[in-house]
């Protein structure tokens, strides 16, 4: 616990269990990663930055490095990201443009699921929100952590393959 407190700022089991860090992944030749209050999208090979989007600003405008954003759920060319300030944000995976925001008024700590045009977001207060996206094509991220396919494996590889590696 001392090491966790020192390195992550979390000194209790529930805080460590909830901590997800940036949880980066590669999709369609891009790396997507949440760091602090900013979402990054670089080329994983050249490291050229396609876009970088800060999702909220603190009054002191200082760079935030702690986990303020959830890992993204990526479907239908969109990123669905929760914030510790109690929002779910939908961004364009191509440009990083914020397409919409939904206020939850409770801190988002966990990656959302996106199924059949709905985002399912759980909060640190224990609530589960279901948000209609307005697009039935928003589908394919049915659980926290996604699947092997969401970690950059080719789509022809069965989703159960490689999970034990």
C-alpha positions as CSV (number, residue, x, y, z in Angstrom):
1,X,0.0,0.0,0.0
2,X,2.9,2.4,0.7
3,X,4.2,1.9,-2.9
4,X,0.7,2.5,-4.3
5,X,0.2,5.7,-2.3
6,X,3.7,6.9,-3.3
7,X,3.3,6.2,-7.1
8,X,-0.4,6.4,-7.7
9,X,-1.8,8.5,-4.9
10,X,-4.1,5.7,-3.8
11,X,-3.7,4.2,-0.4
12,X,-6.7,2.0,0.0
13,X,-7.8,-1.2,-1.7
14,X,-10.9,0.2,-3.4
15,X,-8.8,3.1,-4.9
16,X,-6.3,0.6,-6.3
17,X,-9.0,-1.7,-7.6
18,X,-10.6,1.3,-9.5
19,X,-7.3,2.6,-10.8
20,X,-7.1,1.9,-14.5
21,X,-4.3,4.3,-15.6
22,X,-4.2,5.3,-19.2
23,X,-4.8,1.8,-20.6
24,X,-3.6,2.6,-24.1
25,X,-4.6,0.6,-27.2
26,X,-4.1,0.6,-30.9
27,X,-6.9,0.7,-33.4
28,X,-6.9,1.5,-37.1
29,X,-3.2,2.4,-37.0
30,X,-3.5,4.9,-34.1
31,X,-2.7,4.7,-30.5
32,X,-5.4,6.1,-28.1
33,X,-4.4,6.9,-24.6
34,X,-5.9,9.0,-21.7
35,X,-3.3,10.7,-19.6
36,X,-4.4,13.0,-16.8
37,X,-7.1,15.2,-18.3
38,X,-6.0,14.9,-21.9
39,X,-6.7,12.3,-24.5
40,X,-3.8,11.6,-26.9
41,X,-3.8,10.1,-30.4
42,X,-0.4,9.5,-31.9
43,X,0.9,7.1,-34.6
44,X,2.3,4.1,-32.7
45,X,5.3,3.7,-35.1
46,X,6.4,7.3,-35.9
47,X,5.0,8.9,-32.7
48,X,3.6,11.7,-34.8
49,X,0.7,13.2,-32.9
50,X,-2.6,13.2,-34.9
51,X,-4.4,15.1,-32.2
52,X,-4.4,15.8,-28.5
53,X,-7.6,16.9,-26.7
54,X,-7.8,18.3,-23.1
55,X,-11.3,17.4,-21.9
56,X,-11.5,19.9,-19.0
57,X,-9.4,22.6,-17.4
58,X,-8.7,23.3,-13.8
59,X,-8.5,26.8,-12.6
60,X,-4.8,26.8,-12.2
61,X,-4.4,25.5,-15.8
62,X,-1.5,23.2,-14.7
63,X,-1.0,19.9,-16.5
64,X,-2.8,17.0,-14.7
65,X,-1.0,13.6,-14.7
66,X,-3.3,11.6,-12.4
67,X,-6.1,9.5,-13.7
68,X,-8.8,12.0,-14.5
69,X,-10.2,10.1,-17.5
70,X,-11.4,6.6,-18.0
71,X,-9.9,4.4,-20.7
72,X,-12.0,4.9,-23.9
73,X,-14.5,2.5,-25.4
74,X,-14.0,2.8,-29.2
75,X,-16.8,2.0,-31.6
76,X,-18.2,3.4,-34.8
77,X,-15.3,5.9,-35.2
78,X,-16.0,7.4,-31.8
79,X,-14.3,7.4,-28.4
80,X,-16.5,7.3,-25.3
81,X,-14.6,8.6,-22.2
82,X,-15.7,9.2,-18.7
83,X,-14.3,11.9,-16.5
84,X,-13.7,12.2,-12.8
85,X,-15.8,15.4,-12.9
86,X,-18.9,13.4,-13.7
87,X,-19.3,13.4,-17.5
88,X,-19.3,11.0,-20.4
89,X,-17.7,12.6,-23.5
90,X,-18.0,11.3,-27.1
91,X,-15.1,12.3,-29.3
92,X,-14.4,11.7,-33.0
93,X,-11.7,9.0,-33.2
94,X,-10.4,10.7,-36.4
95,X,-10.1,14.3,-35.2
96,X,-10.6,14.4,-31.4
97,X,-13.5,16.8,-31.8
98,X,-16.0,16.5,-28.9
99,X,-19.2,15.4,-30.4
100,X,-21.3,15.5,-27.3
101,X,-21.1,15.5,-23.4
102,X,-23.5,14.0,-20.9
103,X,-23.5,15.1,-17.3
104,X,-23.6,12.3,-14.7
105,X,-22.9,14.5,-11.6
106,X,-20.9,11.6,-10.2
107,X,-17.3,10.8,-10.9
108,X,-16.7,8.4,-13.8
109,X,-14.0,5.9,-12.8
110,X,-14.5,2.9,-15.0
111,X,-14.5,2.3,-18.8
112,X,-17.9,2.4,-20.3
113,X,-19.6,-0.3,-22.4
114,X,-21.3,0.7,-25.7
115,X,-24.0,-1.5,-27.0
116,X,-26.9,-0.9,-29.5
117,X,-26.7,2.9,-29.5
118,X,-26.3,3.2,-25.7
119,X,-23.4,4.0,-23.4
120,X,-23.4,2.2,-20.0
121,X,-21.3,4.2,-17.6
122,X,-20.7,3.3,-14.0
123,X,-19.6,5.8,-11.4
124,X,-17.5,5.9,-8.2
125,X,-20.7,6.4,-6.3
126,X,-22.0,3.0,-7.5
127,X,-24.6,4.2,-10.0
128,X,-25.0,2.8,-13.5
129,X,-26.2,5.3,-16.2
130,X,-27.6,4.3,-19.6
131,X,-27.2,7.1,-22.1
132,X,-28.8,7.0,-25.6
133,X,-26.2,8.1,-28.2
134,X,-28.6,8.8,-31.0
135,X,-26.8,6.4,-33.3
136,X,-27.7,2.7,-33.4
137,X,-24.3,2.1,-35.1
138,X,-22.6,2.8,-31.7
139,X,-22.2,-0.9,-30.8
140,X,-19.4,-3.4,-30.2
141,X,-17.8,-2.6,-26.9
142,X,-20.0,-4.9,-24.6
143,X,-17.9,-4.9,-21.5
144,X,-15.3,-3.2,-19.4
145,X,-11.9,-3.9,-20.9
146,X,-13.3,-4.9,-24.3
147,X,-11.9,-8.0,-25.8
148,X,-8.7,-9.3,-27.5
149,X,-9.9,-7.7,-30.7
150,X,-10.0,-4.3,-28.9
151,X,-6.3,-4.7,-28.0
152,X,-5.2,-4.6,-31.6
153,X,-5.5,-8.2,-32.7
154,X,-6.6,-8.7,-36.2
155,X,-10.4,-9.1,-36.6
156,X,-9.9,-12.6,-38.1
157,X,-8.5,-13.9,-34.8
158,X,-11.2,-15.4,-32.5
159,X,-11.8,-13.0,-29.6
160,X,-10.8,-15.7,-27.1
161,X,-7.4,-16.2,-28.7
162,X,-4.4,-14.7,-27.0
163,X,-6.2,-13.9,-23.8
164,X,-3.7,-16.0,-21.8
165,X,-0.5,-14.5,-23.3
